[in-house]
Amino acid sequence: MFDFLRRRRLLRRGLASKKTRRRRTRNELLRSLESARYVKVIVLAAFIAGLAFLIFSGQQPEPTKNFVIALLFFATAIVQLWINQPRTFSQNSRVFLVFGTIFVQLAATKAIVADIRAGKSGNSAQAYAAALRRDKGARARIAAFIARKKEC
C-alpha cells in the first residue's frame, strides 16, 4: 500500500508514467517442471542416449571403451556443474541448455570428422574465393585493406 501512495505522489509531481508495466504470472506447471528431478533425469538420459548414438554409429575400434570413457567425462561434468554452478544445476532449462549445446558441438565435430575421413573436400572456400574475384566491390575493399596494412 505504501508503494501505491509513493507512486501517486510521483504521478502528481509528473515524475512517473501513468501506465504501469503489466506483469506476467508464471505458469504453475512450468514452475514445477523447472525444478522437478524427473525432468533433469530425462534431460541427462537423453544426453547419454545421444552420446551413445554418436559413439556407436561410427566406424571406430572399441566403441564400448570409448563410451565408458565418455560416461566418466559426463559424470565429471555433472559433478563440476553441481559444485561450481548450483543455481544452473537447480534449473532444468539451464541444464538442458548446457548439455544441449555440448551435444550439438559433439555432433557437428563428428560430422566434420566423418566428412574429412570420407575424403570430401571443402569446396566452400574455393567457391567463396571465386565469388570475391567476380565482385568488383569486394576487390576494391580487399585492395583498400591491403593498402592500409602496408601503411602500418
KOLDREN-913479 format. One record per atom (N, C-alpha, C): residue number from 1; residue in three letters; chain; atom name; x, y, z. Coordinates in nm, 2 decimals, padded with zeros to 4 digits, m for minus. Layout:
BEGIN
REC  num  residuo  cadena  atomo      c1      c2      c3
REC  NUM      Ala       A     CA       X       Y       Z
...
# end
This chain:
BEGIN
REC  num  residuo  cadena  atomo      c1      c2      c3
REC    1      Met       A      N   00.08  m00.12   00.00
REC    1      Met       A     CA   00.00   00.00   00.00
REC    1      Met       A      C   00.09   00.13   00.00
REC    2      Phe       A      N   00.20   00.12   00.07
REC    2      Phe       A     CA   00.29   00.24   00.07
REC    2      Phe       A      C   00.34   00.27  m00.07
REC    3      Asp       A      N   00.37   00.16  m00.15
REC    3      Asp       A     CA   00.42   00.18  m00.28
REC    3      Asp       A      C   00.31   00.25  m00.37
REC    4      Phe       A      N   00.19   00.22  m00.34
REC    4      Phe       A     CA   00.08   00.29  m00.41
REC    4      Phe       A      C   00.08   00.44  m00.38
REC    5      Leu       A      N   00.09   00.47  m00.25
REC    5      Leu       A     CA   00.09   00.62  m00.22
REC    5      Leu       A      C   00.22   00.69  m00.27
REC    6      Arg       A      N   00.33   00.62  m00.27
REC    6      Arg       A     CA   00.45   00.68  m00.32
REC    6      Arg       A      C   00.44   00.71  m00.47
REC    7      Arg       A      N   00.38   00.61  m00.54
REC    7      Arg       A     CA   00.36   00.62  m00.69
REC    7      Arg       A      C   00.26   00.73  m00.72
REC    8      Arg       A      N   00.16   00.75  m00.64
REC    8      Arg       A     CA   00.06   00.85  m00.66
REC    8      Arg       A      C   00.12   00.99  m00.64
REC    9      Arg       A      N   00.21   01.00  m00.54
REC    9      Arg       A     CA   00.28   01.13  m00.52
REC    9      Arg       A      C   00.37   01.16  m00.64
REC   10      Leu       A      N   00.44   01.06  m00.69
REC   10      Leu       A     CA   00.53   01.08  m00.80
REC   10      Leu       A      C   00.45   01.12  m00.93
REC   11      Leu       A      N   00.33   01.06  m00.94
REC   11      Leu       A     CA   00.24   01.10  m01.06
REC   11      Leu       A      C   00.20   01.24  m01.05
REC   12      Arg       A      N   00.16   01.29  m00.93
REC   12      Arg       A     CA   00.12   01.43  m00.91
REC   12      Arg       A      C   00.23   01.53  m00.95
REC   13      Arg       A      N   00.36   01.49  m00.92
REC   13      Arg       A     CA   00.47   01.57  m00.95
REC   13      Arg       A      C   00.51   01.56  m01.10
REC   14      Gly       A      N   00.46   01.46  m01.16
REC   14      Gly       A     CA   00.50   01.44  m01.30
REC   14      Gly       A      C   00.63   01.37  m01.32
REC   15      Leu       A      N   00.66   01.29  m01.22
REC   15      Leu       A     CA   00.79   01.22  m01.22
REC   15      Leu       A      C   00.77   01.07  m01.25
REC   16      Ala       A      N   00.65   01.03  m01.28
REC   16      Ala       A     CA   00.62   00.89  m01.31
REC   16      Ala       A      C   00.52   00.88  m01.42
REC   17      Ser       A      N   00.52   00.77  m01.49
REC   17      Ser       A     CA   00.43   00.75  m01.60
REC   17      Ser       A      C   00.29   00.70  m01.55
REC   18      Lys       A      N   00.18   00.73  m01.62
REC   18      Lys       A     CA   00.05   00.69  m01.57
REC   18      Lys       A      C   00.03   00.54  m01.60
REC   19      Lys       A      N   00.11   00.49  m01.70
REC   19      Lys       A     CA   00.10   00.35  m01.73
REC   19      Lys       A      C   00.19   00.27  m01.64
REC   20      Thr       A      N   00.14   00.15  m01.61
REC   20      Thr       A     CA   00.22   00.06  m01.53
REC   20      Thr       A      C   00.25  m00.06  m01.61
REC   21      Arg       A      N   00.36  m00.12  m01.58
REC   21      Arg       A     CA   00.41  m00.24  m01.65
REC   21      Arg       A      C   00.32  m00.36  m01.62
REC   22      Arg       A      N   00.28  m00.43  m01.72
REC   22      Arg       A     CA   00.19  m00.55  m01.70
REC   22      Arg       A      C   00.28  m00.66  m01.66
REC   23      Arg       A      N   00.25  m00.73  m01.55
REC   23      Arg       A     CA   00.33  m00.84  m01.50
REC   23      Arg       A      C   00.27  m00.97  m01.54
REC   24      Arg       A      N   00.35  m01.06  m01.59
REC   24      Arg       A     CA   00.30  m01.19  m01.63
REC   24      Arg       A      C   00.32  m01.29  m01.51
REC   25      Thr       A      N   00.21  m01.36  m01.48
REC   25      Thr       A     CA   00.22  m01.46  m01.37
REC   25      Thr       A      C   00.28  m01.59  m01.43
REC   26      Arg       A      N   00.37  m01.65  m01.36
REC   26      Arg       A     CA   00.43  m01.77  m01.41
REC   26      Arg       A      C   00.34  m01.89  m01.40
REC   27      Asn       A      N   00.34  m01.97  m01.50
REC   27      Asn       A     CA   00.25  m02.09  m01.50
REC   27      Asn       A      C   00.30  m02.18  m01.40
REC   28      Glu       A      N   00.21  m02.24  m01.32
REC   28      Glu       A     CA   00.25  m02.33  m01.21
REC   28      Glu       A      C   00.31  m02.46  m01.27
REC   29      Leu       A      N   00.26  m02.51  m01.38
REC   29      Leu       A     CA   00.32  m02.63  m01.44
REC   29      Leu       A      C   00.46  m02.60  m01.48
REC   30      Leu       A      N   00.49  m02.49  m01.55
REC   30      Leu       A     CA   00.62  m02.46  m01.59
REC   30      Leu       A      C   00.72  m02.45  m01.47
REC   31      Arg       A      N   00.67  m02.39  m01.37
REC   31      Arg       A     CA   00.75  m02.37  m01.25
REC   31      Arg       A      C   00.78  m02.50  m01.18
REC   32      Ser       A      N   00.69  m02.60  m01.18
REC   32      Ser       A     CA   00.71  m02.73  m01.13
REC   32      Ser       A      C   00.81  m02.81  m01.22
REC   33      Leu       A      N   00.79  m02.79  m01.35
REC   33      Leu       A     CA   00.88  m02.86  m01.44
REC   33      Leu       A      C   01.03  m02.81  m01.43
REC   34      Glu       A      N   01.04  m02.68  m01.40
REC   34      Glu       A     CA   01.17  m02.62  m01.39
REC   34      Glu       A      C   01.26  m02.68  m01.29
REC   35      Ser       A      N   01.20  m02.73  m01.18
REC   35      Ser       A     CA   01.28  m02.79  m01.07
REC   35      Ser       A      C   01.26  m02.93  m01.04
REC   36      Ala       A      N   01.18  m03.00  m01.12
REC   36      Ala       A     CA   01.14  m03.14  m01.10
REC   36      Ala       A      C   01.26  m03.23  m01.13
REC   37      Arg       A      N   01.29  m03.33  m01.04
REC   37      Arg       A     CA   01.40  m03.42  m01.06
REC   37      Arg       A      C   01.39  m03.51  m01.18
REC   38      Tyr       A      N   01.26  m03.55  m01.21
REC   38      Tyr       A     CA   01.24  m03.65  m01.32
REC   38      Tyr       A      C   01.27  m03.58  m01.45
REC   39      Val       A      N   01.25  m03.45  m01.46
REC   39      Val       A     CA   01.28  m03.38  m01.59
REC   39      Val       A      C   01.43  m03.37  m01.60
REC   40      Lys       A      N   01.50  m03.34  m01.49
REC   40      Lys       A     CA   01.65  m03.34  m01.50
REC   40      Lys       A      C   01.70  m03.48  m01.54
REC   41      Val       A      N   01.65  m03.58  m01.49
REC   41      Val       A     CA   01.69  m03.72  m01.52
REC   41      Val       A      C   01.66  m03.75  m01.67
REC   42      Ile       A      N   01.55  m03.70  m01.72
REC   42      Ile       A     CA   01.51  m03.72  m01.86
REC   42      Ile       A      C   01.61  m03.65  m01.95
REC   43      Val       A      N   01.65  m03.52  m01.91
REC   43      Val       A     CA   01.74  m03.44  m01.99
REC   43      Val       A      C   01.88  m03.51  m02.00
REC   44      Leu       A      N   01.92  m03.56  m01.88
REC   44      Leu       A     CA   02.06  m03.62  m01.87
REC   44      Leu       A      C   02.06  m03.76  m01.95
REC   45      Ala       A      N   01.94  m03.83  m01.93
REC   45      Ala       A     CA   01.93  m03.96  m02.01
REC   45      Ala       A      C   01.93  m03.94  m02.16
REC   46      Ala       A      N   01.87  m03.83  m02.20
REC   46      Ala       A     CA   01.86  m03.80  m02.34
REC   46      Ala       A      C   02.00  m03.77  m02.39
REC   47      Phe       A      N   02.08  m03.69  m02.31
REC   47      Phe       A     CA   02.22  m03.66  m02.35
REC   47      Phe       A      C   02.30  m03.79  m02.36
REC   48      Ile       A      N   02.28  m03.88  m02.26
REC   48      Ile       A     CA   02.36  m04.01  m02.27
REC   48      Ile       A      C   02.32  m04.09  m02.39
REC   49      Ala       A      N   02.19  m04.09  m02.42
REC   49      Ala       A     CA   02.14  m04.17  m02.54
REC   49      Ala       A      C   02.20  m04.10  m02.67
REC   50      Gly       A      N   02.20  m03.97  m02.68
REC   50      Gly       A     CA   02.26  m03.91  m02.79
REC   50      Gly       A      C   02.41  m03.93  m02.80
REC   51      Leu       A      N   02.48  m03.93  m02.69
REC   51      Leu       A     CA   02.62  m03.96  m02.68
REC   51      Leu       A      C   02.65  m04.11  m02.73
REC   52      Ala       A      N   02.56  m04.20  m02.68
REC   52      Ala       A     CA   02.58  m04.34  m02.73
REC   52      Ala       A      C   02.56  m04.35  m02.88
REC   53      Phe       A      N   02.46  m04.28  m02.93
REC   53      Phe       A     CA   02.43  m04.28  m03.08
REC   53      Phe       A      C   02.56  m04.23  m03.15
REC   54      Leu       A      N   02.61  m04.12  m03.10
REC   54      Leu       A     CA   02.73  m04.06  m03.17
REC   54      Leu       A      C   02.85  m04.16  m03.17
REC   55      Ile       A      N   02.87  m04.23  m03.06
REC   55      Ile       A     CA   02.98  m04.31  m03.04
REC   55      Ile       A      C   02.96  m04.44  m03.12
REC   56      Phe       A      N   02.85  m04.51  m03.10
REC   56      Phe       A     CA   02.83  m04.64  m03.16
REC   56      Phe       A      C   02.79  m04.63  m03.31
REC   57      Ser       A      N   02.76  m04.52  m03.37
REC   57      Ser       A     CA   02.73  m04.51  m03.51
REC   57      Ser       A      C   02.85  m04.49  m03.60
REC   58      Gly       A      N   02.97  m04.47  m03.54
REC   58      Gly       A     CA   03.09  m04.45  m03.62
REC   58      Gly       A      C   03.16  m04.59  m03.65
REC   59      Gln       A      N   03.27  m04.57  m03.72
REC   59      Gln       A     CA   03.35  m04.69  m03.76
REC   59      Gln       A      C   03.48  m04.70  m03.68
REC   60      Gln       A      N   03.47  m04.67  m03.55
REC   60      Gln       A     CA   03.59  m04.66  m03.46
REC   60      Gln       A      C   03.61  m04.79  m03.39
REC   61      Pro       A      N   03.73  m04.83  m03.36
REC   61      Pro       A     CA   03.75  m04.95  m03.29
REC   61      Pro       A      C   03.72  m04.93  m03.14
REC   62      Glu       A      N   03.67  m05.03  m03.08
REC   62      Glu       A     CA   03.64  m05.04  m02.93
REC   62      Glu       A      C   03.54  m04.92  m02.89
REC   63      Pro       A      N   03.42  m04.92  m02.95
REC   63      Pro       A     CA   03.33  m04.82  m02.92
REC   63      Pro       A      C   03.28  m04.83  m02.77
REC   64      Thr       A      N   03.27  m04.95  m02.71
REC   64      Thr       A     CA   03.23  m04.96  m02.58
REC   64      Thr       A      C   03.32  m04.90  m02.48
REC   65      Lys       A      N   03.45  m04.91  m02.50
REC   65      Lys       A     CA   03.55  m04.85  m02.42
REC   65      Lys       A      C   03.54  m04.70  m02.43
REC   66      Asn       A      N   03.52  m04.65  m02.55
REC   66      Asn       A     CA   03.51  m04.50  m02.57
REC   66      Asn       A      C   03.38  m04.45  m02.50
REC   67      Phe       A      N   03.27  m04.53  m02.50
REC   67      Phe       A     CA   03.15  m04.49  m02.44
REC   67      Phe       A      C   03.17  m04.48  m02.29
REC   68      Val       A      N   03.24  m04.58  m02.23
REC   68      Val       A     CA   03.26  m04.58  m02.09
REC   68      Val       A      C   03.35  m04.45  m02.05
REC   69      Ile       A      N   03.45  m04.42  m02.13
REC   69      Ile       A     CA   03.53  m04.30  m02.11
REC   69      Ile       A      C   03.44  m04.18  m02.12
REC   70      Ala       A      N   03.35  m04.17  m02.22
REC   70      Ala       A     CA   03.26  m04.06  m02.23
REC   70      Ala       A      C   03.17  m04.05  m02.11
REC   71      Leu       A      N   03.12  m04.16  m02.06
REC   71      Leu       A     CA   03.04  m04.15  m01.94
REC   71      Leu       A      C   03.11  m04.10  m01.82
REC   72      Leu       A      N   03.24  m04.13  m01.81
REC   72      Leu       A     CA   03.32  m04.08  m01.70
REC   72      Leu       A      C   03.34  m03.93  m01.71
REC   73      Phe       A      N   03.36  m03.88  m01.83
REC   73      Phe       A     CA   03.37  m03.74  m01.86
REC   73      Phe       A      C   03.23  m03.67  m01.83
REC   74      Phe       A      N   03.12  m03.74  m01.86
REC   74      Phe       A     CA   02.99  m03.69  m01.84
REC   74      Phe       A      C   02.96  m03.68  m01.69
REC   75      Ala       A      N   03.00  m03.78  m01.61
REC   75      Ala       A     CA   02.98  m03.78  m01.47
REC   75      Ala       A      C   03.07  m03.66  m01.41
REC   76      Thr       A      N   03.19  m03.64  m01.46
REC   76      Thr       A     CA   03.27  m03.53  m01.41
REC   76      Thr       A      C   03.21  m03.40  m01.44
REC   77      Ala       A      N   03.15  m03.39  m01.56
REC   77      Ala       A     CA   03.08  m03.26  m01.59
REC   77      Ala       A      C   02.96  m03.23  m01.50
REC   78      Ile       A      N   02.89  m03.34  m01.47
REC   78      Ile       A     CA   02.77  m03.32  m01.38
REC   78      Ile       A      C   02.82  m03.27  m01.24
REC   79      Val       A      N   02.92  m03.34  m01.19
REC   79      Val       A     CA   02.97  m03.30  m01.06
REC   79      Val       A      C   03.02  m03.16  m01.06
REC   80      Gln       A      N   03.10  m03.12  m01.16
REC   80      Gln       A     CA   03.15  m02.99  m01.17
REC   80      Gln       A      C   03.04  m02.89  m01.18
REC   81      Leu       A      N   02.94  m02.91  m01.25
REC   81      Leu       A     CA   02.82  m02.82  m01.27
REC   81      Leu       A      C   02.75  m02.81  m01.13
REC   82      Trp       A      N   02.74  m02.92  m01.06
REC   82      Trp       A     CA   02.66  m02.92  m00.94
REC   82      Trp       A      C   02.74  m02.85  m00.83
REC   83      Ile       A      N   02.87  m02.86  m00.83
REC   83      Ile       A     CA   02.95  m02.80  m00.72
REC   83      Ile       A      C   02.98  m02.65  m00.76
REC   84      Asn       A      N   03.02  m02.62  m00.88
REC   84      Asn       A     CA   03.06  m02.48  m00.91
REC   84      Asn       A      C   02.94  m02.39  m00.95
REC   85      Gln       A      N   02.84  m02.45  m01.01
REC   85      Gln       A     CA   02.72  m02.37  m01.05
REC   85      Gln       A      C   02.59  m02.43  m01.00
REC   86      Pro       A      N   02.57  m02.42  m00.87
REC   86      Pro       A     CA   02.45  m02.48  m00.81
REC   86      Pro       A      C   02.32  m02.42  m00.86
REC   87      Arg       A      N   02.32  m02.29  m00.89
REC   87      Arg       A     CA   02.20  m02.23  m00.95
REC   87      Arg       A      C   02.16  m02.28  m01.09
REC   88      Thr       A      N   02.27  m02.29  m01.17
REC   88      Thr       A     CA   02.25  m02.35  m01.30
REC   88      Thr       A      C   02.20  m02.49  m01.29
REC   89      Phe       A      N   02.26  m02.57  m01.20
REC   89      Phe       A     CA   02.22  m02.71  m01.19
REC   89      Phe       A      C   02.08  m02.73  m01.13
REC   90      Ser       A      N   02.03  m02.63  m01.06
REC   90      Ser       A     CA   01.90  m02.65  m01.00
REC   90      Ser       A      C   01.79  m02.62  m01.10
REC   91      Gln       A      N   01.82  m02.55  m01.21
REC   91      Gln       A     CA   01.72  m02.51  m01.31
REC   91      Gln       A      C   01.73  m02.61  m01.43
REC   92      Asn       A      N   01.62  m02.68  m01.46
REC   92      Asn       A     CA   01.63  m02.78  m01.57
REC   92      Asn       A      C   01.65  m02.71  m01.70
REC   93      Ser       A      N   01.60  m02.60  m01.72
REC   93      Ser       A     CA   01.62  m02.53  m01.85
REC   93      Ser       A      C   01.76  m02.50  m01.88
REC   94      Arg       A      N   01.83  m02.46  m01.77
REC   94      Arg       A     CA   01.98  m02.43  m01.79
REC   94      Arg       A      C   02.06  m02.56  m01.81
REC   95      Val       A      N   02.02  m02.67  m01.74
REC   95      Val       A     CA   02.09  m02.80  m01.76
REC   95      Val       A      C   02.07  m02.84  m01.90
REC   96      Phe       A      N   01.94  m02.83  m01.95
REC   96      Phe       A     CA   01.92  m02.86  m02.09
REC   96      Phe       A      C   02.00  m02.78  m02.19
REC   97      Leu       A      N   02.01  m02.65  m02.16
REC   97      Leu       A     CA   02.09  m02.56  m02.25
REC   97      Leu       A      C   02.24  m02.60  m02.25
REC   98      Val       A      N   02.29  m02.63  m02.13
REC   98      Val       A     CA   02.43  m02.66  m02.12
REC   98      Val       A      C   02.46  m02.79  m02.20
REC   99      Phe       A      N   02.39  m02.90  m02.16
REC   99      Phe       A     CA   02.41  m03.03  m02.22
REC   99      Phe       A      C   02.36  m03.03  m02.37
REC  100      Gly       A      N   02.26  m02.96  m02.40
REC  100      Gly       A     CA   02.22  m02.95  m02.54
REC  100      Gly       A      C   02.33  m02.88  m02.63
REC  101      Thr       A      N   02.39  m02.78  m02.58
REC  101      Thr       A     CA   02.50  m02.71  m02.65
REC  101      Thr       A      C   02.62  m02.81  m02.67
REC  102      Ile       A      N   02.65  m02.88  m02.56
REC  102      Ile       A     CA   02.76  m02.97  m02.57
REC  102      Ile       A      C   02.73  m03.08  m02.68
REC  103      Phe       A      N   02.61  m03.13  m02.68
REC  103      Phe       A     CA   02.57  m03.23  m02.77
REC  103      Phe       A      C   02.58  m03.18  m02.92
REC  104      Val       A      N   02.53  m03.06  m02.94
REC  104      Val       A     CA   02.53  m03.01  m03.08
REC  104      Val       A      C   02.68  m02.99  m03.12
REC  105      Gln       A      N   02.76  m02.94  m03.03
REC  105      Gln       A     CA   02.90  m02.93  m03.07
REC  105      Gln       A      C   02.97  m03.06  m03.10
REC  106      Leu       A      N   02.94  m03.17  m03.02
REC  106      Leu       A     CA   02.99  m03.30  m03.05
REC  106      Leu       A      C   02.94  m03.36  m03.18
REC  107      Ala       A      N   02.81  m03.34  m03.21
REC  107      Ala       A     CA   02.75  m03.38  m03.33
REC  107      Ala       A      C   02.82  m03.31  m03.45
REC  108      Ala       A      N   02.84  m03.18  m03.44
REC  108      Ala       A     CA   02.90  m03.11  m03.55
REC  108      Ala       A      C   03.04  m03.15  m03.57
REC  109      Thr       A      N   03.11  m03.18  m03.47
REC  109      Thr       A     CA   03.25  m03.22  m03.48
REC  109      Thr       A      C   03.26  m03.36  m03.54
REC  110      Lys       A      N   03.16  m03.45  m03.50
REC  110      Lys       A     CA   03.16  m03.58  m03.56
REC  110      Lys       A      C   03.13  m03.58  m03.71
REC  111      Ala       A      N   03.04  m03.49  m03.75
REC  111      Ala       A     CA   03.00  m03.47  m03.89
REC  111      Ala       A      C   03.12  m03.42  m03.97
REC  112      Ile       A      N   03.19  m03.32  m03.92
REC  112      Ile       A     CA   03.31  m03.27  m03.99
REC  112      Ile       A      C   03.42  m03.38  m04.00
REC  113      Val       A      N   03.45  m03.45  m03.89
REC  113      Val       A     CA   03.55  m03.55  m03.90
REC  113      Val       A      C   03.51  m03.66  m03.99
REC  114      Ala       A      N   03.38  m03.70  m04.00
REC  114      Ala       A     CA   03.33  m03.80  m04.09
REC  114      Ala       A      C   03.35  m03.76  m04.24
REC  115      Asp       A      N   03.32  m03.63  m04.26
REC  115      Asp       A     CA   03.34  m03.58  m04.40
REC  115      Asp       A      C   03.49  m03.58  m04.44
REC  116      Ile       A      N   03.58  m03.54  m04.35
REC  116      Ile       A     CA   03.72  m03.54  m04.38
REC  116      Ile       A      C   03.77  m03.69  m04.40
REC  117      Arg       A      N   03.72  m03.78  m04.32
REC  117      Arg       A     CA   03.76  m03.92  m04.34
REC  117      Arg       A      C   03.71  m03.98  m04.47
REC  118      Ala       A      N   03.59  m03.93  m04.51
REC  118      Ala       A     CA   03.53  m03.98  m04.63
REC  118      Ala       A      C   03.60  m03.92  m04.76
REC  119      Gly       A      N   03.68  m03.82  m04.74
REC  119      Gly       A     CA   03.75  m03.76  m04.85
REC  119      Gly       A      C   03.68  m03.65  m04.91
REC  120      Lys       A      N   03.58  m03.60  m04.85
REC  120      Lys       A     CA   03.50  m03.49  m04.91
REC  120      Lys       A      C   03.58  m03.36  m04.88
REC  121      Ser       A      N   03.62  m03.29  m04.98
REC  121      Ser       A     CA   03.70  m03.17  m04.97
REC  121      Ser       A      C   03.60  m03.05  m04.95
REC  122      Gly       A      N   03.65  m02.96  m04.88
REC  122      Gly       A     CA   03.56  m02.84  m04.85
REC  122      Gly       A      C   03.57  m02.74  m04.97
REC  123      Asn       A      N   03.48  m02.75  m05.06
REC  123      Asn       A     CA   03.48  m02.66  m05.18
REC  123      Asn       A      C   03.42  m02.52  m05.15
REC  124      Ser       A      N   03.37  m02.50  m05.03
REC  124      Ser       A     CA   03.31  m02.38  m05.00
REC  124      Ser       A      C   03.42  m02.26  m05.00
REC  125      Ala       A      N   03.54  m02.29  m04.96
REC  125      Ala       A     CA   03.64  m02.19  m04.96
REC  125      Ala       A      C   03.67  m02.14  m05.10
REC  126      Gln       A      N   03.68  m02.24  m05.19
REC  126      Gln       A     CA   03.71  m02.21  m05.33
REC  126      Gln       A      C   03.59  m02.13  m05.39
REC  127      Ala       A      N   03.47  m02.17  m05.36
REC  127      Ala       A     CA   03.35  m02.10  m05.41
REC  127      Ala       A      C   03.35  m01.96  m05.36
REC  128      Tyr       A      N   03.39  m01.94  m05.24
REC  128      Tyr       A     CA   03.39  m01.80  m05.18
REC  128      Tyr       A      C   03.49  m01.72  m05.25
REC  129      Ala       A      N   03.61  m01.78  m05.27
REC  129      Ala       A     CA   03.72  m01.70  m05.34
REC  129      Ala       A      C   03.68  m01.66  m05.48
REC  130      Ala       A      N   03.61  m01.76  m05.55
REC  130      Ala       A     CA   03.56  m01.73  m05.68
REC  130      Ala       A      C   03.46  m01.61  m05.68
REC  131      Ala       A      N   03.37  m01.61  m05.59
REC  131      Ala       A     CA   03.27  m01.51  m05.58
REC  131      Ala       A      C   03.34  m01.37  m05.55
REC  132      Leu       A      N   03.44  m01.37  m05.47
REC  132      Leu       A     CA   03.51  m01.25  m05.44
REC  132      Leu       A      C   03.58  m01.20  m05.56
REC  133      Arg       A      N   03.64  m01.29  m05.64
REC  133      Arg       A     CA   03.71  m01.24  m05.76
REC  133      Arg       A      C   03.61  m01.18  m05.86
REC  134      Arg       A      N   03.49  m01.22  m05.87
REC  134      Arg       A     CA   03.39  m01.17  m05.96
REC  134      Arg       A      C   03.33  m01.03  m05.92
REC  135      Asp       A      N   03.33  m01.01  m05.79
REC  135      Asp       A     CA   03.26  m00.89  m05.73
REC  135      Asp       A      C   03.36  m00.78  m05.73
REC  136      Lys       A      N   03.33  m00.67  m05.80
REC  136      Lys       A     CA   03.42  m00.55  m05.81
REC  136      Lys       A      C   03.43  m00.48  m05.68
REC  137      Gly       A      N   03.32  m00.47  m05.61
REC  137      Gly       A     CA   03.32  m00.40  m05.48
REC  137      Gly       A      C   03.40  m00.47  m05.38
REC  138      Ala       A      N   03.40  m00.61  m05.38
REC  138      Ala       A     CA   03.48  m00.69  m05.29
REC  138      Ala       A      C   03.63  m00.67  m05.32
REC  139      Arg       A      N   03.66  m00.67  m05.45
REC  139      Arg       A     CA   03.80  m00.65  m05.48
REC  139      Arg       A      C   03.85  m00.51  m05.44
REC  140      Ala       A      N   03.77  m00.41  m05.45
REC  140      Ala       A     CA   03.81  m00.28  m05.41
REC  140      Ala       A      C   03.83  m00.27  m05.25
REC  141      Arg       A      N   03.74  m00.34  m05.18
REC  141      Arg       A     CA   03.76  m00.34  m05.03
REC  141      Arg       A      C   03.88  m00.42  m04.99
REC  142      Ile       A      N   03.91  m00.53  m05.06
REC  142      Ile       A     CA   04.03  m00.60  m05.03
REC  142      Ile       A      C   04.16  m00.52  m05.06
REC  143      Ala       A      N   04.15  m00.45  m05.18
REC  143      Ala       A     CA   04.27  m00.37  m05.21
REC  143      Ala       A      C   04.29  m00.25  m05.11
REC  144      Ala       A      N   04.18  m00.19  m05.07
REC  144      Ala       A     CA   04.19  m00.09  m04.96
REC  144      Ala       A      C   04.24  m00.15  m04.83
REC  145      Phe       A      N   04.20  m00.26  m04.80
REC  145      Phe       A     CA   04.25  m00.33  m04.68
REC  145      Phe       A      C   04.40  m00.36  m04.69
REC  146      Ile       A      N   04.45  m00.41  m04.80
REC  146      Ile       A     CA   04.59  m00.43  m04.82
REC  146      Ile       A      C   04.67  m00.30  m04.82
REC  147      Ala       A      N   04.62  m00.20  m04.87
REC  147      Ala       A     CA   04.69  m00.07  m04.87
REC  147      Ala       A      C   04.70  m00.02  m04.73
REC  148      Arg       A      N   04.60  m00.03  m04.65
REC  148      Arg       A     CA   04.60   00.01  m04.51
REC  148      Arg       A      C   04.71  m00.07  m04.43
REC  149      Lys       A      N   04.71  m00.20  m04.46
REC  149      Lys       A     CA   04.81  m00.28  m04.39
REC  149      Lys       A      C   04.95  m00.25  m04.43
REC  150      Lys       A      N   04.97  m00.21  m04.55
REC  150      Lys       A     CA   05.11  m00.17  m04.60
REC  150      Lys       A      C   05.16  m00.04  m04.53
REC  151      Glu       A      N   05.06   00.05  m04.51
REC  151      Glu       A     CA   05.09   00.18  m04.44
REC  151      Glu       A      C   05.14   00.16  m04.30
REC  152      Cys       A      N   05.08   00.06  m04.23
REC  152      Cys       A     CA   05.12   00.04  m04.09
REC  152      Cys       A      C   05.25  m00.02  m04.08
# end
